[in-house]
Amino acid sequence: MHSPFHTEAPEKVREVPAVAPAKAHKGEGPRGILFMVLYMALLVLLVFGCYRVFSDPFAHYPYHKVNQTEVQQPVGDETENPADTPATILQPVAQLAANDGVSGTDVPGWDTVVATFEGHELKNQEFIYYYWDVFYNLYNTYGTSFYSYIDMTKPFDQQPFDETQTWHEYLSSMAVYTWHQTKLLCQDAQANGFTLGAEDEEYLRTNIDQLDTYAVDNGYADADAYVQNLFDPCTDVASYEAYNRDMLLASAYADHLYNSIYEANYDPNAEVSYCVNVRHILIQAEDPSNADSMAAAKVRAEDLYTQWQADPTEENFINMAGTHTEDPGSQSTGGLYEDIYPGQMVTNFNDWCFDEARQPGDHGIVETEYGYHIMYFVGDSETPYSDPNATVANEKYNAKLETLFTQEEPENLTENAVFTAKAE
């Protein structure tokens, strides 16, 4: 699934260059990703015991990464006493609106306009989803190392992102940026008569219906209460479904655009080069710089290789790799490395894999600075590392999006956003 969002962010929030899409494969799409938000929310709730937690329901839109060289680390005194450690809160702003015991559209400020463009309005309720999605895109990208860049124990508006804005301002700007491009894609899709297919509709309906089960399993009165605990008291199932429908439509339409461009410009004579899949059994030398140590590793490798040749099948290779390989990264996969591209591996390993005469089922022993590798060539993968057709399609696709997105910039009114305290 490629990202339909490629253009640069506004100046204040520009962090990463555009990522051009790869050719979409049949069957790829947003299905299977929607409830990542619910899974990640529960997972982090267990880890943090925090104020609220969120994730991204769709992996297709911008995963804007923090520039690690520019982000300031949170300031605070470290302590080894857990009792003195501040509680994690994941709170956007220091001053939360009071919770009056109401929810959904009864919450004051739910319909506050926080951004506009060309007659479109981003209201507070929908903004909440975009805001937390940006946050959890960062969390999913950096994992626990994200704690080095943002202090989870302090409100985001109390922490500098850079010299010009706080973390809250950054997240807010990125939320508006994402909403703007999502709406433009949806608008173009509707103008061209593009709608969600039956499979996407069924996927959305099934997962929204399952919110009731998630609510019961986690001790909430109903699906609305569950969503409100994850996001904000002003949210509800209806708005969550509408938000995800927009995400699905934008993603599906972006795939449609790219695939249409790819097919229209497809050259059957273009030479496509594919990555390869290889299995290996690594026999490490205790000291690779020592000739005797390398010689001993070679004897062990040759002995295992001879044993395997008594039954030279891939199945036997898988079994032997699980038992004998000294590469922990591939032990559980029968020594398998998939989608290897030229230059990814050390020189001798790489050269063996990409020998022009290499054929599926080929085998041998390769010496590297790690020791000796008993090799088994599985074959080409389905992933191209060089595709002239994709290069042309990417250029035309990006030009199409450039035209689509180069319209009225949204007016950012996120200083009016309302975040409400959770119910006790």
C-alpha positions in Angstrom: 0.0 0.0 0.0 1.6 3.2 -1.0 1.0 6.6 0.5 -1.3 8.9 -1.5 0.2 11.9 0.2 3.5 12.9 -1.2 3.9 16.7 -1.2 5.9 18.6 1.3 4.3 19.7 4.6 3.8 23.4 5.4 7.1 25.1 6.2 6.6 24.9 10.0 6.0 21.2 10.0 8.2 20.0 7.1 10.2 17.0 8.3 10.6 14.3 5.7 10.7 14.3 1.9 8.0 12.7 -0.2 8.0 9.0 -0.6 7.0 7.8 -4.0 4.6 4.8 -4.2 5.5 1.4 -5.3 3.3 -0.5 -7.8 0.3 -1.7 -5.8 -0.1 -5.5 -5.8 -3.4 -7.2 -6.3 -5.1 -7.7 -2.9 -3.2 -4.9 -1.1 -5.3 -2.2 0.5 -6.5 -0.7 3.8 -8.3 -3.8 4.9 -6.8 -5.4 8.0 -5.4 -2.1 9.3 -8.5 -0.3 10.7 -8.4 -1.8 14.1 -4.7 -1.3 14.6 -5.9 1.8 16.4 -7.8 -0.3 18.9 -5.1 -2.8 19.4 -2.4 -0.2 19.8 -4.6 1.8 22.2 -5.1 -1.2 24.5 -1.5 -2.2 24.2 -0.1 1.2 25.2 -2.8 1.5 27.9 -1.3 -1.6 29.5 2.2 -0.3 29.1 1.6 3.2 30.3 -1.6 3.1 32.5 -2.1 6.5 30.9 -4.6 9.2 30.3 -5.6 8.1 26.8 -4.0 6.2 24.0 -4.4 6.1 20.2 -3.0 4.7 17.0 -3.5 5.0 13.3 -6.4 3.2 11.7 -4.9 3.3 8.3 -1.3 2.9 7.2 -1.8 4.7 3.9 -1.5 8.3 4.9 1.5 10.4 6.0 3.9 8.8 8.4 5.7 12.1 9.0 8.8 11.3 10.9 10.5 13.4 13.5 13.9 14.8 12.5 16.0 13.3 15.2 18.7 15.9 14.8 16.4 18.8 15.5 13.9 17.6 18.1 14.8 18.6 21.6 14.8 15.9 24.2 12.5 16.4 27.2 14.0 18.0 30.2 13.6 16.5 33.7 15.4 15.0 36.6 15.9 11.3 36.4 15.2 9.2 39.4 15.7 5.6 40.3 12.8 5.6 42.7 9.5 4.6 40.9 7.5 6.4 43.6 9.1 9.7 42.5 8.5 9.1 38.8 5.7 11.3 37.3 2.7 9.5 35.9 2.4 9.2 32.1 -0.6 11.3 30.9 -0.4 11.7 27.1 -2.2 15.0 27.5 -2.3 17.5 24.5 -2.7 20.7 26.5 -2.3 21.7 30.1 -5.8 23.2 30.4 -8.4 20.6 29.5 -12.0 21.5 29.2 -14.1 20.4 32.2 -16.0 17.2 31.9 -19.7 17.9 32.6 -20.7 14.3 32.4 -22.0 14.5 28.8 -20.6 12.9 25.7 -20.6 13.0 21.9 -22.2 16.0 20.3 -23.4 17.1 23.7 -19.8 18.0 24.7 -19.3 21.8 24.5 -17.0 22.6 21.6 -17.4 19.4 19.6 -18.3 21.4 16.5 -15.7 24.1 16.9 -14.1 24.8 13.5 -10.3 24.2 13.7 -9.5 24.5 9.9 -11.1 25.5 6.7 -10.5 25.5 2.9 -12.8 25.9 -0.1 -16.0 25.5 1.9 -14.7 22.5 3.9 -14.6 22.7 7.7 -12.6 20.5 10.0 -14.6 20.4 13.2 -13.1 19.6 16.6 -14.6 16.1 16.8 -13.0 14.9 13.5 -9.8 16.9 14.3 -9.3 14.7 17.4 -8.9 11.6 15.2 -6.3 13.2 12.9 -4.4 14.7 15.8 -3.9 11.4 17.7 -3.2 9.5 14.4 -0.2 11.8 13.8 1.0 11.1 17.3 0.8 7.4 17.0 2.3 7.3 13.6 5.4 8.7 15.3 5.1 6.3 18.2 4.7 3.3 15.8 7.8 4.5 13.9 10.1 5.1 16.8 8.8 2.7 19.5 10.1 3.3 23.0 12.9 5.5 21.6 10.2 8.1 21.0 10.4 8.8 24.7 13.7 10.5 24.0 12.0 13.2 22.0 8.8 13.9 23.9 8.0 13.7 27.6 5.0 11.5 28.2 4.5 13.0 31.7 3.9 16.6 30.6 1.3 18.2 28.4 2.4 18.5 24.8 1.8 22.3 24.7 4.4 22.6 27.5 7.2 21.0 25.4 9.2 22.6 22.5 9.2 20.7 19.2 11.7 23.1 17.8 12.5 26.8 18.1 9.2 27.9 16.5 6.5 25.6 17.9 5.5 23.2 20.7 4.8 19.5 20.2 1.1 20.3 20.4 1.4 22.9 17.6 3.3 20.4 15.5 0.8 17.6 15.9 -2.0 20.1 15.3 -0.4 21.4 12.1 0.2 17.9 10.8 -3.4 16.9 11.5 -4.7 19.8 9.4 -2.2 19.0 6.7 -3.4 15.4 6.5 -7.0 16.3 6.6 -6.5 18.8 3.8 -5.0 16.2 1.4 -7.6 13.5 2.5 -10.5 15.8 1.6 -8.9 16.7 -1.7 -8.6 13.1 -2.6 -12.1 12.3 -1.6 -13.4 15.3 -3.5 -11.6 14.2 -6.7 -12.8 10.7 -6.2 -16.5 11.8 -5.9 -16.1 14.1 -8.9 -14.9 11.2 -11.0 -17.6 8.8 -9.8 -15.2 6.7 -7.8 -16.7 4.9 -4.8 -15.6 2.2 -2.3 -16.0 -1.3 -3.6 -18.1 -4.0 -2.0 -15.1 -5.5 -0.3 -14.1 -2.2 1.4 -17.7 -1.5 2.4 -17.9 -4.9 4.0 -14.6 -4.5 5.7 -15.6 -1.2 7.2 -19.0 -2.4 8.3 -17.7 -5.5 9.9 -15.0 -3.7 11.9 -17.3 -0.9 13.1 -19.9 -3.5 14.2 -17.1 -5.3 16.2 -16.7 -2.2 18.3 -19.5 -3.5 20.5 -17.5 -6.6 21.2 -14.4 -4.6 22.0 -16.4 -2.5 24.4 -17.8 -5.5 26.3 -14.5 -7.3 26.4 -12.9 -4.2 27.9 -15.6 -3.3 30.4 -17.3 -0.4 28.7 -21.1 0.2 28.6 -21.2 0.4 24.8 -19.1 1.2 21.7 -19.5 4.9 22.1 -18.1 4.8 25.6 -15.2 2.7 24.3 -14.3 5.2 21.5 -14.7 8.1 23.9 -12.2 6.6 26.3 -9.7 6.1 23.5 -10.0 9.5 21.9 -12.1 12.2 23.7 -15.5 12.6 25.3 -16.7 14.5 22.2 -16.2 11.5 19.9 -18.6 8.7 19.1 -19.0 5.7 16.8 -20.8 7.6 14.0 -18.0 10.2 13.6 -15.3 7.5 13.9 -17.0 5.6 11.1 -17.2 8.7 9.0 -13.5 9.5 9.6 -12.5 5.9 8.6 -14.7 6.0 5.5 -12.8 9.1 4.3 -9.5 7.3 5.0 -10.6 4.3 3.0 -11.9 6.3 0.1 -8.7 8.5 -0.1 -6.5 5.4 0.0 -8.6 3.4 -2.5 -8.7 6.3 -4.9 -5.0 6.9 -4.6 -4.4 3.3 -5.5 -6.8 3.6 -8.4 -5.0 6.7 -9.7 -1.6 5.1 -9.4 -2.6 1.7 -10.9 -4.4 3.5 -13.8 -1.3 5.5 -14.5 0.9 2.5 -14.3 -1.2 0.5 -16.7 -1.6 3.3 -19.1 2.1 3.8 -19.4 3.2 0.2 -19.1 6.0 -0.9 -21.4 6.0 -4.7 -21.8 9.6 -4.5 -23.0 10.9 -2.7 -19.9 13.5 -4.7 -18.1 12.4 -5.3 -14.5 14.9 -6.6 -12.0 13.6 -8.4 -8.9 14.9 -8.9 -5.4 15.8 -12.5 -4.4 15.0 -14.9 -1.6 17.8 -16.9 -0.1 18.3 -19.3 2.8 21.6 -19.7 4.6 23.2 -21.5 7.5 25.8 -19.3 9.2 28.8 -21.0 10.9 30.6 -18.3 12.7 34.3 -18.1 13.4 35.1 -17.5 17.0 37.7 -14.9 15.8 37.2 -14.0 12.1 40.5 -12.2 12.1 42.3 -15.4 13.1 43.2 -17.8 10.2 42.9 -20.9 12.5 39.5 -19.8 13.7 38.3 -19.3 10.2 39.7 -22.7 9.1 37.8 -24.4 12.0 34.6 -22.7 11.0 35.1 -23.8 7.4 35.5 -27.5 8.4 32.3 -27.3 10.4 30.5 -25.7 7.5 31.7 -28.3 5.0 30.7 -31.1 7.3 27.1 -29.7 7.6 27.0 -29.1 3.9 28.0 -32.7 3.2 25.2 -33.9 5.7 22.7 -31.8 3.9 23.7 -33.2 0.5 22.6 -36.6 1.6 19.0 -35.2 1.2 19.5 -32.0 -0.8 16.0 -30.6 -0.5 14.8 -27.2 0.7 12.8 -28.8 3.4 15.9 -30.5 4.8 17.8 -27.2 4.6 15.0 -25.5 6.6 15.3 -28.1 9.3 19.1 -28.0 9.5 19.1 -24.2 9.6 16.7 -24.2 12.5 19.1 -26.5 14.4 22.6 -25.4 13.3 22.6 -21.8 12.1 24.3 -19.2 14.3 22.4 -16.3 12.8 19.6 -15.6 15.3 17.9 -13.3 12.8 16.9 -16.2 10.5 16.9 -19.2 12.8 13.2 -19.3 13.2 12.6 -18.9 9.4 14.8 -21.8 8.3 17.6 -19.4 7.4 15.4 -17.4 5.1 16.1 -13.8 4.0 13.4 -12.4 1.6 13.5 -9.5 -0.8 17.2 -9.0 -0.8 18.3 -6.2 -3.1 21.8 -5.7 -4.6 24.3 -4.2 -2.1 22.1 -5.1 0.9 24.4 -7.9 2.1 28.2 -8.2 2.6 30.1 -8.5 -0.7 30.7 -12.2 -1.1 27.1 -13.0 0.1 25.7 -10.4 -2.3 27.8 -11.6 -5.3 26.7 -15.2 -4.8 23.0 -14.2 -4.7 23.2 -12.0 -7.8 25.4 -14.1 -10.0 23.9 -13.9 -13.5 23.9 -17.7 -13.7 22.1 -18.2 -10.4 19.1 -20.5 -10.5 16.5 -21.7 -8.0 17.8 -24.6 -6.0 21.5 -23.6 -6.4 23.6 -24.2 -3.3 27.2 -23.7 -2.1 29.4 -22.3 0.6 30.4 -18.6 0.9 33.1 -17.1 3.0 32.4 -13.7 4.6 33.9 -11.7 7.4 31.4 -13.4 9.7 32.5 -16.9 8.9 31.0 -19.4 6.4 27.5 -19.5 5.0 25.9 -22.6 3.5 23.7 -21.1 0.8 20.4 -22.2 -0.8 19.0 -20.0 -3.5 15.2 -20.0 -3.3 14.6 -17.7 -6.3 13.5 -14.3 -7.4 10.9 -12.6 -5.1 7.9 -10.7 -6.4 9.4 -7.4 -5.2 11.2 -5.4 -7.9 14.2 -3.3 -7.0 14.4 -1.8 -10.4 11.2 -1.2 -12.5 11.3 1.4 -15.3 7.5 1.2 -15.5 7.2 2.1 -11.8 9.7 5.0 -12.3 7.5 6.5 -15.0 4.3 5.8 -13.1 5.7 7.4 -9.9 6.7 10.6 -11.8 3.2 11.0 -13.4 1.4 10.0 -10.3 3.3 12.6 -8.2 2.6 15.2 -10.9 -1.1 14.4 -10.7 -1.1 14.8 -6.9 1.0 17.9 -7.1 -1.7 19.4 -9.3 -4.5 18.1 -7.0 -2.9 19.3 -3.8 -1.8 22.7 -5.1 -5.0 24.4 -4.3 -6.1 26.7 -1.5 -4.1 26.1 1.6 -6.2 25.4 4.7 -6.6 28.1 7.3 -5.2 26.7 10.5 -7.5 27.6 13.5 -6.3 24.9 15.8 -5.7 27.3 18.6 -9.5 27.0 19.0 -9.4 23.2 19.4 -11.0 21.8 22.5 -9.7 18.8 24.5 -12.0 17.6 27.2 -11.0 15.8 30.4 -12.0 12.1 30.6 -14.8 11.0 32.8 -13.7 9.9 36.2 
